Amino acid sequence: MNRIKEVIPKEDYRLEVQLQNGGSIILNMETRLATVRFGRLANEEVFRLVSTDGNFIRWGDEIEISLSEVFLMVQK
């Protein structure tokens, strides 16, 4: 199973999600900032505090996205 190697915050609320298999995904979070779930990420300082444990993208203990959810979000 694939895992997240690194998550890099980019301009315009994009995330570069680097995978252990060498692939990468650009995830546009800008359109999700008006939602209850991701609204706190509209603060750019909070957005840049992104981290990963290999299975999830996280912002502290409050917001997380699983790798399978990342794949679904990219398709929409």
C-alpha positions in Angstrom: 0.0 0.0 0.0 1.2 3.5 -0.9 2.1 6.0 1.9 2.7 9.7 2.0 6.3 10.6 2.1 6.0 14.4 2.5 3.4 17.2 2.2 4.6 20.6 1.0 2.4 23.6 1.3 2.4 25.7 -1.9 1.0 29.1 -2.9 -2.8 29.5 -3.4 -3.7 26.9 -0.9 -2.3 23.9 -2.8 -0.5 21.0 -1.3 2.1 18.9 -3.0 1.6 15.4 -1.6 4.7 13.3 -2.4 4.2 9.5 -2.2 6.7 6.8 -1.3 6.4 5.2 -4.8 7.9 8.4 -6.3 4.6 9.9 -7.5 3.1 13.2 -6.4 -0.3 14.8 -6.3 -1.2 18.5 -6.2 -4.3 19.0 -4.0 -6.1 22.3 -4.4 -7.6 23.2 -1.0 -8.6 26.7 -2.0 -12.2 25.7 -3.0 -12.7 23.9 0.4 -11.8 26.8 2.6 -15.4 28.0 2.9 -16.5 24.7 4.4 -16.8 24.0 8.1 -14.3 21.2 8.0 -11.5 23.2 6.4 -12.4 26.8 7.2 -9.5 27.2 9.7 -7.0 26.6 6.9 -8.0 30.0 5.3 -5.5 31.4 7.8 -2.3 30.9 5.8 -0.1 30.4 8.9 -2.3 27.5 10.0 -2.3 26.1 6.4 1.5 26.0 6.4 1.6 23.9 9.6 0.6 20.8 7.6 2.3 17.5 8.5 2.0 13.8 7.8 2.5 10.5 9.6 2.5 8.6 6.3 -1.2 7.7 6.3 -2.8 11.1 7.0 -2.3 14.7 6.2 -2.8 16.7 9.4 -3.1 20.2 10.8 -2.6 19.6 14.5 -5.2 17.4 16.2 -8.1 19.1 14.5 -8.1 18.5 10.8 -6.9 15.4 9.0 -7.3 13.8 5.5 -6.5 10.2 4.8 -4.5 9.2 1.7 -7.6 7.5 0.2 -9.6 10.7 0.8 -6.8 12.6 -1.0 -7.3 10.5 -4.1 -11.1 11.1 -3.9 -10.6 14.9 -3.5 -8.3 15.1 -6.5 -11.0 13.4 -8.7 -13.6 16.0 -7.9 
